[in-house]
Amino acid sequence: MFDALRNFVSELASGDKQAGNFADDDFRVAYAALLVHAAAIDGEVSGAERSKLVTLLKQRFDLDDGAAEHLVERATAADAKAVDLYHFTRLLNETLDEPGRLRMIETMWTVALADGAASEYEDNLIWRVSDLLGVSSSERIALRQRAAAARSGGA
């Protein structure tokens, strides 16, 4: 157990995670793939959505510009190969605690609302992901309102 912890700390200290070495089973790829899917599901990724997506990933995972762009590339490829959402949500359920899952849904709303409004496709996607992550509809609605308030400067 101590060896696993030591290896984890060593990886973080050596910069492997920062450098953009994202394995297929890295929860960050699953996290980013759901955000990419939210941005693209309405048929077009606006500049505002893409910018917000990259900014959120940089903040969430403490990445530099290059690593964030690489993560978006990996996530886009993973999203294109995916046949459903379960692969991503299963990995997130295994990795994230309840506050982390709530943060994921709020982040999806933030991306979806980056261009001013969430489409019915974005709304449906976030509803499905919320369900798969065990986030209640009342929490999902509250997180949407919080993301909308933050976007308009109210929070």
ROSELUM-894450 format. One record per residue (C-alpha): chain; z negated, x, y negated. Coordinates in steps of 0.001 Angstrom, whole numbers, always signed. Example, Ala and Ser with C-alpha at 12.3 -4.5 7.8 and 13.67 -1.06 7.14 Angstrom:
<unit:A&z:-7800&x:+12300&y:+4500>
<unit:A&z:-7140&x:+13670&y:+1060>
% end
This chain:
<unit:A&z:+0&x:+0&y:+0>
<unit:A&z:-871&x:+2817&y:-2371>
<unit:A&z:+2437&x:+4509&y:-1561>
<unit:A&z:+4335&x:+1341&y:-2514>
<unit:A&z:+2439&x:+1129&y:-5802>
<unit:A&z:+2982&x:+4834&y:-6478>
<unit:A&z:+6738&x:+4456&y:-5771>
<unit:A&z:+6936&x:+1454&y:-8085>
<unit:A&z:+5201&x:+3318&y:-10918>
<unit:A&z:+7373&x:+6359&y:-10238>
<unit:A&z:+10550&x:+4276&y:-10493>
<unit:A&z:+9413&x:+2834&y:-13794>
<unit:A&z:+8431&x:+6231&y:-15162>
<unit:A&z:+11672&x:+7871&y:-14075>
<unit:A&z:+13768&x:+5275&y:-15822>
<unit:A&z:+15628&x:+4006&y:-12734>
<unit:A&z:+14983&x:+423&y:-13732>
<unit:A&z:+15955&x:+1129&y:-17347>
<unit:A&z:+19146&x:+2921&y:-16419>
<unit:A&z:+20718&x:-221&y:-15065>
<unit:A&z:+20376&x:+301&y:-11323>
<unit:A&z:+20333&x:-3382&y:-10441>
<unit:A&z:+20385&x:-4084&y:-6703>
<unit:A&z:+21772&x:-7356&y:-5388>
<unit:A&z:+18261&x:-8506&y:-4514>
<unit:A&z:+16814&x:-7505&y:-7908>
<unit:A&z:+15205&x:-10596&y:-9407>
<unit:A&z:+16548&x:-9509&y:-12810>
<unit:A&z:+20094&x:-10107&y:-11551>
<unit:A&z:+19096&x:-13595&y:-10367>
<unit:A&z:+17352&x:-14269&y:-13689>
<unit:A&z:+20353&x:-13100&y:-15695>
<unit:A&z:+22841&x:-14908&y:-13417>
<unit:A&z:+21190&x:-18244&y:-14174>
<unit:A&z:+21370&x:-17471&y:-17890>
<unit:A&z:+25038&x:-16492&y:-17579>
<unit:A&z:+25682&x:-19713&y:-15669>
<unit:A&z:+23930&x:-21724&y:-18402>
<unit:A&z:+26043&x:-20065&y:-21080>
<unit:A&z:+29317&x:-20571&y:-19197>
<unit:A&z:+28893&x:-23954&y:-17519>
<unit:A&z:+30428&x:-25908&y:-20394>
<unit:A&z:+33642&x:-23893&y:-20084>
<unit:A&z:+33140&x:-21448&y:-22927>
<unit:A&z:+30597&x:-18758&y:-23716>
<unit:A&z:+30235&x:-18772&y:-27474>
<unit:A&z:+29492&x:-15604&y:-29370>
<unit:A&z:+26083&x:-17020&y:-30262>
<unit:A&z:+25292&x:-17720&y:-26603>
<unit:A&z:+26396&x:-14253&y:-25484>
<unit:A&z:+24456&x:-12552&y:-28249>
<unit:A&z:+21331&x:-14580&y:-27513>
<unit:A&z:+21691&x:-13892&y:-23777>
<unit:A&z:+21873&x:-10118&y:-24269>
<unit:A&z:+19005&x:-10136&y:-26783>
<unit:A&z:+16766&x:-12164&y:-24464>
<unit:A&z:+17474&x:-9881&y:-21497>
<unit:A&z:+16761&x:-6791&y:-23582>
<unit:A&z:+13433&x:-8261&y:-24700>
<unit:A&z:+12425&x:-9731&y:-21343>
<unit:A&z:+13137&x:-6601&y:-19292>
<unit:A&z:+12728&x:-3921&y:-21983>
<unit:A&z:+16330&x:-2740&y:-21629>
<unit:A&z:+18511&x:-696&y:-23932>
<unit:A&z:+21960&x:-1954&y:-24978>
<unit:A&z:+23828&x:-265&y:-22120>
<unit:A&z:+21438&x:-1473&y:-19421>
<unit:A&z:+21507&x:-5008&y:-20813>
<unit:A&z:+25307&x:-5049&y:-20800>
<unit:A&z:+25343&x:-3698&y:-17256>
<unit:A&z:+22887&x:-6417&y:-16196>
<unit:A&z:+25135&x:-9089&y:-17749>
<unit:A&z:+28118&x:-7632&y:-15846>
<unit:A&z:+26190&x:-7660&y:-12550>
<unit:A&z:+24897&x:-11166&y:-13235>
<unit:A&z:+28369&x:-12450&y:-14099>
<unit:A&z:+29729&x:-11039&y:-10833>
<unit:A&z:+26815&x:-12519&y:-8863>
<unit:A&z:+27329&x:-15897&y:-10530>
<unit:A&z:+31046&x:-15832&y:-9708>
<unit:A&z:+30292&x:-15166&y:-6023>
<unit:A&z:+27508&x:-17741&y:-5751>
<unit:A&z:+28150&x:-20994&y:-3940>
<unit:A&z:+24933&x:-22604&y:-5143>
<unit:A&z:+21828&x:-21995&y:-7232>
<unit:A&z:+19442&x:-21636&y:-4308>
<unit:A&z:+19994&x:-17891&y:-3773>
<unit:A&z:+18897&x:-17214&y:-7346>
<unit:A&z:+16033&x:-19699&y:-7491>
<unit:A&z:+14660&x:-18594&y:-4104>
<unit:A&z:+14412&x:-15031&y:-5371>
<unit:A&z:+12783&x:-16181&y:-8610>
<unit:A&z:+10294&x:-18370&y:-6726>
<unit:A&z:+9330&x:-15346&y:-4618>
<unit:A&z:+8954&x:-13107&y:-7671>
<unit:A&z:+7695&x:-15209&y:-10582>
<unit:A&z:+4394&x:-16986&y:-11014>
<unit:A&z:+4231&x:-20415&y:-12660>
<unit:A&z:+4211&x:-19089&y:-16252>
<unit:A&z:+7193&x:-16896&y:-15339>
<unit:A&z:+9114&x:-19879&y:-13964>
<unit:A&z:+8320&x:-21878&y:-17109>
<unit:A&z:+9514&x:-18936&y:-19210>
<unit:A&z:+12752&x:-18895&y:-17203>
<unit:A&z:+13439&x:-22545&y:-18025>
<unit:A&z:+12604&x:-22030&y:-21701>
<unit:A&z:+14938&x:-19028&y:-21767>
<unit:A&z:+17728&x:-21118&y:-20232>
<unit:A&z:+17202&x:-23717&y:-22969>
<unit:A&z:+17273&x:-20976&y:-25602>
<unit:A&z:+20663&x:-19774&y:-24325>
<unit:A&z:+22037&x:-23310&y:-23974>
<unit:A&z:+20959&x:-24222&y:-27511>
<unit:A&z:+22170&x:-20958&y:-29088>
<unit:A&z:+25439&x:-22588&y:-30185>
<unit:A&z:+23676&x:-25564&y:-31761>
<unit:A&z:+23438&x:-28089&y:-28929>
<unit:A&z:+23167&x:-28259&y:-25170>
<unit:A&z:+26086&x:-29929&y:-23405>
<unit:A&z:+25558&x:-32466&y:-20638>
<unit:A&z:+26554&x:-29717&y:-18176>
<unit:A&z:+23901&x:-27357&y:-19515>
<unit:A&z:+21331&x:-30142&y:-19461>
<unit:A&z:+22181&x:-30993&y:-15838>
<unit:A&z:+22081&x:-27347&y:-14770>
<unit:A&z:+18659&x:-26792&y:-16314>
<unit:A&z:+17398&x:-29988&y:-14691>
<unit:A&z:+18563&x:-28725&y:-11261>
<unit:A&z:+17132&x:-25230&y:-11749>
<unit:A&z:+13848&x:-26722&y:-12981>
<unit:A&z:+13665&x:-28838&y:-9858>
<unit:A&z:+14337&x:-25824&y:-7606>
<unit:A&z:+11691&x:-23778&y:-9453>
<unit:A&z:+9098&x:-26542&y:-9240>
<unit:A&z:+9040&x:-27219&y:-12981>
<unit:A&z:+8272&x:-30870&y:-13707>
<unit:A&z:+10509&x:-33025&y:-15870>
<unit:A&z:+7784&x:-33348&y:-18502>
<unit:A&z:+7465&x:-29545&y:-18663>
<unit:A&z:+11270&x:-29178&y:-18778>
<unit:A&z:+11485&x:-31597&y:-21711>
<unit:A&z:+8611&x:-29883&y:-23530>
<unit:A&z:+10289&x:-26493&y:-23026>
<unit:A&z:+13561&x:-27870&y:-24419>
<unit:A&z:+11731&x:-29151&y:-27489>
<unit:A&z:+9984&x:-25802&y:-27928>
<unit:A&z:+13287&x:-23898&y:-27655>
<unit:A&z:+14929&x:-26281&y:-30136>
<unit:A&z:+12027&x:-25904&y:-32570>
<unit:A&z:+12171&x:-22107&y:-32284>
<unit:A&z:+15920&x:-22190&y:-32948>
<unit:A&z:+15462&x:-24266&y:-36093>
<unit:A&z:+12582&x:-22070&y:-37247>
<unit:A&z:+9919&x:-24679&y:-36614>
<unit:A&z:+7898&x:-22608&y:-34145>
% end
